[in-house]
Amino acid sequence: MPGLENRKARHDYEVLETYEAGLALKGTEVKSIRAGQVDFTGSFARFEGDELFLENLYIAPYEKGGYTNHDPRRLRKLLLHRRELDRLRAKVEQKGLTLVPLRIYFNERGRAKLLLALAKGRRDYQKKQEDKRKAVQREVRGW
């Protein structure tokens, strides 16, 4: 499934679960995503009231957007079922976990979807251990 990946997230976080969420977007945002102009740096999801919002995701303004262009870092509502939202809220509040975007893609119906991860932050020493483990695996495979 092609899409725009947040490759740094899997390095910085230990992914426990993933969820597919819809995104409430404006037209120029959809065009910018299709053009691949997205930056995940520092983005995360948080609850405001009963709703889940994606914060700090940069979607570049569309070149030909003119006055209809969007704010590149605006809050974007994530669309999930109520049961999923309640389950996520309980886990995030209880265990100190965070919600991190992993990938934005378009499904077979042409709708923009976000792969959202329930993740636990890794410490620096854990990141180094993981990098060493991957390097050893690459050598064993002969790369």
Buried (B, 14 or more C-beta within 10 A) or exposed (E): EEBBBBEEBBEEBEBEEEBBBBBBBBEBBBBBBEEEBBBBEEBBBEBEEEEBBBBBBBBBBBEEBEEEBBEBBBBBBBBBEEEBBEBBBEBBEEEEBBBBBBBBBBEEEEEBBBBBBBBBEBEEEEEEEBEEEEEEEEEEEEE
